[in-house]
Amino acid sequence: MATVRPNVMGRKIISAGASAQIILENIALPAQSAKVRILKKEIDACAEVEKLDEAQIVIAGGRGLKTAENFNILNAIAAELGGAVGASRAAVDAGWKPKNHQVGQSGVTVKPKLYMACGISGAVQHVVGMENSDIIIAVNKDGSAPIFNVCKYGIVGDLHQILPKVLAAIKDSKK
Ligand SMILES: Cc1cc2nc3c(=O)[nH]c(=O)nc-3n(C[C@H](O)[C@H](O)[C@H](O)COP(=O)(O)OP(=O)(O)OC[C@H]3O[C@@H](n4cnc5c(N)ncnc54)[C@H](O)[C@@H]3O)c2cc1C
C-alpha cells in the first residue's frame, strides 16, 4: 500500500475512455485483532473553514509578522479573496497560528493558484510545501531573502506598509 500527501503530485486529467480493473478482496478483520481502537473523533478547526490543502488562494505569514494580531491583515486579505491563511513553522512555533495552518515539510503541502508569502524568508523546509503553487507573490523587507528565488512577483518592503495597500486595492477593485 502506498500513500502520498495531498498536492505532492499534480492530478492527471482523466481520459474519457480509460478503464481499470477493480479487484474486490474479501478480507475478514476480527475486531479483537485490532491493535488500535478509535476512542473519539474530533473535527479539525481548520476543516470548518476552507481546508488549507484544498484552498485555491493561500495568504501565508511568517516570523516577519511579529505578533499574532498582525495576522489579522492576512485574515482580511484571505477573506476578501475567498482563500485560506497559512503560516511558516516559525509563526506556528511562536503561537501566532495553530499547527494545522503550517505549510512545509512538517506541515501541509499546498498547490493553490495563488500563494502569497508575507514575512517568510523561504527556508527549504517551507518552500517544499508551496513551490508548486501556480503564482507565488513574496513580500519581504530583505531583498536577498531566498523566497525571491521561487516567487513570480516580489515586493521588497515593510509588510506593515504594503499589506494594508494590497487589502485596499482588492476592496477598490470590487467597487
Ligand atoms: C526538520 C525541520 C522541518 C521543518 N519544517 C518546516 C515547515 O514545515 N514549514 C516551515 O515553514 N518551516 C519548517 N522548518 C523551519 C525552517 O527551517 C525555517 O526556520 C522557517 O521556515 C522560518 O520561518 P520564517 O520564514 O517565518 O522565519 P525567518 O526565517 O526568520 O524569516 C522571517 C522573514 O521575515 C522578513 N521580515 C521581517 N520583518 C519584516 C517586515 N516588517 N516586512 C517584511 N518582511 C519582514 C525577514 O526579512 C525574514 O526574511 C523546519 C525545520 C526543520 C529543521
The ligand as an SDF file (V2000), in Angstrom:
LIG
                    3D

 53 58  0  0  0  0  0  0  0  0999 V2000
   13.1030   19.1580   10.2670 C   0  0  0  0  0  0  0  0  0  0  0  0
   12.5900   20.5350   10.0080 C   0  0  0  0  0  0  0  0  0  0  0  0
   11.3010   20.6910    9.4960 C   0  0  0  0  0  0  0  0  0  0  0  0
   10.8230   21.9760    9.2510 C   0  0  0  0  0  0  0  0  0  0  0  0
    9.5400   22.1010    8.7280 N   0  0  0  0  0  0  0  0  0  0  0  0
    9.1080   23.3260    8.4150 C   0  0  0  0  0  0  0  0  0  0  0  0
    7.8120   23.5010    7.8160 C   0  0  0  0  0  0  0  0  0  0  0  0
    7.0350   22.5690    7.6150 O   0  0  0  0  0  0  0  0  0  0  0  0
    7.4370   24.7690    7.4840 N   0  0  0  0  0  0  0  0  0  0  0  0
    8.2410   25.8640    7.7070 C   0  0  0  0  0  0  0  0  0  0  0  0
    7.8190   26.9880    7.3780 O   0  0  0  0  0  0  0  0  0  0  0  0
    9.4360   25.7180    8.2860 N   0  0  0  0  0  0  0  0  0  0  0  0
    9.8850   24.4840    8.6590 C   0  0  0  0  0  0  0  0  0  0  0  0
   11.0880   24.3740    9.2750 N   0  0  0  0  0  0  0  0  0  0  0  0
   11.7740   25.6080    9.7440 C   0  0  0  0  0  0  0  0  0  0  0  0
   12.5310   26.3410    8.6410 C   0  0  0  0  0  0  0  0  0  0  0  0
   13.8530   25.8280    8.5410 O   0  0  0  0  0  0  0  0  0  0  0  0
   12.6140   27.8470    8.9670 C   0  0  0  0  0  0  0  0  0  0  0  0
   13.1910   28.0280   10.2390 O   0  0  0  0  0  0  0  0  0  0  0  0
   11.2620   28.5560    8.9540 C   0  0  0  0  0  0  0  0  0  0  0  0
   10.5750   28.2530    7.7470 O   0  0  0  0  0  0  0  0  0  0  0  0
   11.4890   30.0710    9.0520 C   0  0  0  0  0  0  0  0  0  0  0  0
   10.2510   30.7070    9.1310 O   0  0  0  0  0  0  0  0  0  0  0  0
   10.1120   32.2280    8.6530 P   0  0  0  0  0  0  0  0  0  0  0  0
   10.4880   32.3220    7.2010 O   0  0  0  0  0  0  0  0  0  0  0  0
    8.7770   32.6980    9.0600 O   0  0  0  0  0  0  0  0  0  0  0  0
   11.1540   32.9700    9.5870 O   0  0  0  0  0  0  0  0  0  0  0  0
   12.5450   33.6620    9.2230 P   0  0  0  0  0  0  0  0  0  0  0  0
   13.4480   32.7140    8.5080 O   0  0  0  0  0  0  0  0  0  0  0  0
   13.0390   34.2690   10.4940 O   0  0  0  0  0  0  0  0  0  0  0  0
   12.1740   34.8160    8.1940 O   0  0  0  0  0  0  0  0  0  0  0  0
   11.4260   35.9380    8.5560 C   0  0  0  0  0  0  0  0  0  0  0  0
   11.4510   36.8580    7.3470 C   0  0  0  0  0  0  0  0  0  0  0  0
   10.6330   37.9720    7.6030 O   0  0  0  0  0  0  0  0  0  0  0  0
   11.2360   39.1000    6.9960 C   0  0  0  0  0  0  0  0  0  0  0  0
   10.7020   40.2880    7.6620 N   0  0  0  0  0  0  0  0  0  0  0  0
   10.8830   40.6830    8.9550 C   0  0  0  0  0  0  0  0  0  0  0  0
   10.1950   41.8000    9.2130 N   0  0  0  0  0  0  0  0  0  0  0  0
    9.5690   42.1360    8.0640 C   0  0  0  0  0  0  0  0  0  0  0  0
    8.7090   43.2130    7.6910 C   0  0  0  0  0  0  0  0  0  0  0  0
    8.3390   44.1410    8.5940 N   0  0  0  0  0  0  0  0  0  0  0  0
    8.2560   43.2600    6.4190 N   0  0  0  0  0  0  0  0  0  0  0  0
    8.6140   42.3180    5.5110 C   0  0  0  0  0  0  0  0  0  0  0  0
    9.4290   41.2950    5.8070 N   0  0  0  0  0  0  0  0  0  0  0  0
    9.8850   41.1890    7.0640 C   0  0  0  0  0  0  0  0  0  0  0  0
   12.7250   38.9120    7.2010 C   0  0  0  0  0  0  0  0  0  0  0  0
   13.4690   39.6470    6.2430 O   0  0  0  0  0  0  0  0  0  0  0  0
   12.8610   37.4120    7.0210 C   0  0  0  0  0  0  0  0  0  0  0  0
   13.1990   37.0490    5.6840 O   0  0  0  0  0  0  0  0  0  0  0  0
   11.6160   23.0990    9.5230 C   0  0  0  0  0  0  0  0  0  0  0  0
   12.8960   22.9300   10.0220 C   0  0  0  0  0  0  0  0  0  0  0  0
   13.3880   21.6680   10.2600 C   0  0  0  0  0  0  0  0  0  0  0  0
   14.7730   21.5130   10.8050 C   0  0  0  0  0  0  0  0  0  0  0  0
  1  2  1  0
  2  3  1  0
  2 52  2  0
  3  4  2  0
  4  5  1  0
  4 50  1  0
  5  6  2  0
  6  7  1  0
  6 13  1  0
  7  8  2  0
  7  9  1  0
  9 10  1  0
 10 11  2  0
 10 12  1  0
 12 13  2  0
 13 14  1  0
 14 15  1  0
 14 50  1  0
 15 16  1  0
 16 17  1  0
 16 18  1  0
 18 19  1  0
 18 20  1  0
 20 21  1  0
 20 22  1  0
 22 23  1  0
 23 24  1  0
 24 25  2  0
 24 26  1  0
 24 27  1  0
 27 28  1  0
 28 29  2  0
 28 30  1  0
 28 31  1  0
 31 32  1  0
 32 33  1  0
 33 34  1  0
 33 48  1  0
 34 35  1  0
 35 36  1  0
 35 46  1  0
 36 37  1  0
 36 45  1  0
 37 38  2  0
 38 39  1  0
 39 40  1  0
 39 45  2  0
 40 41  1  0
 40 42  2  0
 42 43  1  0
 43 44  2  0
 44 45  1  0
 46 47  1  0
 46 48  1  0
 48 49  1  0
 50 51  2  0
 51 52  1  0
 52 53  1  0
M  END
$$$$
